[in-house]
């Protein structure tokens, strides 16, 4: 996915809205109710894309162009925990094409991370 929007706020916001929508579908596929997660866009400056984050009490999922089309997935200990467990990555194409399968992959890799197994 090649998008040139470092200095194009409309394109940046359109892409952020798409990721926001898909992460909302991930939350739904994970069986989360709206009060069980935060979904936010941390807009970057003019030359920075920023990130869209789905944050629950146990999961931290962050999509950002700076991750080269990879979505950060890790465990956390509450919604105040922004450092969390071991970083794992899933490709953004899975998030965009099949949020339910993405959610399943998130659960699999975070279950392994939480139990101390290699993912």
N, C-alpha and C positions, 0 to 999 in steps of 0.2 A: 504494500500500500504506500504509494508515493504521493504525499500531499505537501505542497509548498505553501505554508501559511505562517511562517515565523512572524511576518509583518502584515498578515491578512487576518484581522480579527473576526470577520464574518466566517471565513473558512475554519478558523480555530474553534469558534463557538459551535458551528455546525457539526464538526467532528466530535467535540466534547458532548454535544447533545445526543449524538448517535451512541457513543460509549456509555453515557448516562442511562439511556433507554435499555441498552443491552445488559448493563449491570443490574438494573432494576428487574429484568427478566431472570437473571441469575439468582437474585435474592428470592424471587418468587419460586423458582425451581428448587431452592434450598429449603423451602417451606417457612421462610421468615415473614413475619408480620412487620408492617412499617415501623413500629416502635422498637423493633429488635435490631435495627441497623441504621447507620448514617450513610447517605449517598451524597457526595459533594464534589464540586469542581474547584480546584485550586488553580485559578488562572495565572499563568506565567506573565512575565513582562513582555515587551514587544518582540524580543528575539528568543523567547522561551515559550514552549507549548503549554506547560502546566500538566496537571494530572487529574484524573477522575478516580475517586476512591470509594469503594464499598467497604465499610468498617462495621463489623459486628463485635460481640463480646469475645469471639473466638477466632475470627477470620479478618485478615487485612488483605484486600485485593486492590491493586492500583494499576491503572492503564495510563501510559504516558508515551508520547512519541519518542522521548529520550531513551526508552528501553528497546529501541529498534524492533518495533512490532511485537514485543513480548510484554505480557501482563504479569506483574509481580504478584505472587500468592504466598502468604505465610500465615502462621498462627499468631495469635496475640492473646494477652491477658486483660481483656476489657477494652472499652473504646477510648480509654486514655492512653493505651499502649500503642505508640507509633513506631516502635523499634521491633518488637515481636520476635518470632522464631526464625528458623532458617529460611532464607529466601529461595523460592522456587519460581519457575517461570512457565507460562503457557503461551502459545502463540495467539495473537489477537484475532487471527482468522477463525479460530474455534469460537471465540466469544461472539464474533460478528455473525457467524453462520449458524451456530447451534448453542444458544445459551444454556439449555438443559444439559447437554453433553459437557459443556465447560464447567457447569456447577458440579457435575458428577466427578470430573477430574480434580476440581478444587477439593472436594470432600476426600477423595482418595489420597491426594498428596498431603493434605493437612492432617489426616488421620495417621499417616505414616510419620510425619514430622512430630506430631504430638506424642507418639509412642516411642520415639527415638530411633525409628528405623530409617534407613537410607531410602530416599525417594528417587 
